Amino acid sequence: MHVAAILKDKGRAVETVRPDTKLMDVARKLAAKRIGAVVITDRHGEVAGIVSERDIIRALATDGAESLEWPVAEIMTRDVLTCNDGDTIDHLMSQMTARRFRHLPVIIDGALSGIGSIGDVVKHHIAEVEMEASAMRDYIATG
């Protein structure tokens, strides 16, 4: 199964903000949309970074409430690993586990075209395992 299946299921909408957006506004957006991360895009719409709930918690823990007034560029992850719609779910799972993050922007033809989360990956992996198990049971029953 590939990233294209995730995008087909959940759509291609990605919440983005600009690097100068205040951290408090990012936190509000995460809460309002019930999501775990937003992609930071530059004025050309290209990925400049990503920030997650965990990043905000770290900023609060180390620098206190005043960090909520900082621009998100102060804490965003700049070295963003991305994927494309042809990557496998197993590849995403491996990358997310190795790099210890939960969100992976999808880039297609140089443009931000979606985002995959660890929840999406687990959901599709479980569906794939269940489909294989069902096929195996059918094979055994008719064999």
C-alpha positions in Angstrom: 0.0 0.0 0.0 1.2 3.5 -0.8 0.9 7.1 0.4 -1.6 7.7 -2.4 -4.0 5.4 -0.5 -3.8 7.6 2.5 -4.4 10.8 0.5 -7.3 9.2 -1.3 -8.9 8.4 2.1 -8.2 11.6 4.0 -7.8 14.1 1.3 -5.0 16.5 0.4 -5.8 19.4 2.7 -2.8 20.6 4.8 -3.0 23.3 7.4 -0.1 25.7 6.9 1.1 28.9 8.5 3.8 31.5 7.6 7.1 31.6 9.6 6.1 34.9 11.3 2.9 33.4 12.8 2.9 33.7 16.6 3.2 30.4 18.4 -0.1 31.1 20.3 -1.9 31.4 17.0 -0.4 28.0 15.9 -1.5 26.4 19.2 -5.0 27.8 18.6 -5.1 26.4 15.1 -4.0 23.0 16.3 -6.7 23.0 18.9 -9.5 24.3 16.7 -8.7 21.8 13.9 -7.9 18.9 16.3 -4.6 18.2 14.5 -1.1 17.5 15.8 1.1 19.6 13.4 1.1 22.4 10.8 3.4 22.9 7.9 5.3 26.2 7.8 5.4 27.6 4.2 7.4 30.5 2.8 5.9 33.2 0.6 6.2 30.9 -2.4 4.2 28.1 -0.8 7.3 25.9 -0.3 7.8 23.9 2.8 10.0 25.9 5.2 9.4 23.8 8.3 6.9 21.9 10.5 5.8 22.5 14.1 3.9 20.0 16.3 2.2 20.0 19.6 5.3 18.5 21.1 7.4 21.4 19.8 5.1 23.9 21.5 5.2 21.9 24.8 9.0 21.9 24.7 9.1 25.7 24.1 6.7 26.2 27.1 8.7 23.9 29.3 12.1 25.5 28.6 11.1 29.2 28.0 7.7 29.6 29.7 4.6 31.4 28.5 6.5 34.2 26.8 7.4 31.7 24.1 3.8 31.8 22.9 4.6 35.3 21.5 7.5 34.1 19.4 7.2 33.6 15.7 6.8 29.9 14.9 10.1 30.1 12.9 11.9 30.2 16.3 11.0 26.6 17.2 10.0 24.9 13.9 11.9 22.0 12.6 13.6 23.2 9.5 15.0 19.9 8.2 11.7 18.5 7.1 11.7 15.0 5.8 9.0 14.6 3.2 7.6 11.7 1.1 5.7 11.3 -2.2 2.5 9.5 -3.1 4.5 6.5 -4.4 6.2 5.8 -1.1 5.0 2.7 0.7 3.2 2.7 4.1 6.1 0.6 5.4 8.6 3.2 4.3 6.7 5.9 6.1 6.4 3.8 9.3 10.1 3.1 9.2 11.0 6.8 8.7 8.6 8.0 11.4 10.0 5.4 13.9 13.7 6.1 13.1 13.3 9.9 13.2 10.8 9.9 16.1 8.1 12.1 14.5 4.4 11.7 13.8 3.8 13.8 10.6 5.2 13.7 7.2 4.4 16.2 4.4 3.7 14.8 1.0 5.4 16.5 -1.9 4.2 15.8 -5.5 5.8 17.5 -8.4 7.5 19.9 -6.1 4.3 21.1 -4.4 2.9 20.4 -0.9 0.1 17.9 -1.7 -0.9 16.4 1.6 0.3 15.2 5.0 0.5 11.7 6.5 0.3 11.1 10.2 1.3 8.1 12.3 -2.4 7.5 12.8 -3.0 7.3 9.1 -0.1 4.9 8.7 -1.3 2.7 11.5 -4.9 2.7 10.2 -3.7 1.7 6.7 -1.2 -0.9 7.9 -3.9 -2.6 10.0 -6.2 -2.6 7.0 -3.5 -4.2 4.9 -2.8 -6.9 7.6 -6.5 -7.7 8.0 -6.9 -8.0 4.2 -3.9 -10.4 4.0 -5.2 -12.5 6.9 -8.7 -12.7 5.3 -7.1 -13.8 2.0 -5.1 -16.4 3.8 -8.2 -17.7 5.6 -10.0 -17.9 2.3 -7.1 -19.8 0.7 -6.9 -22.3 3.6 -10.7 -22.8 3.6 -10.9 -23.5 -0.1 -7.6 -25.4 -0.4 
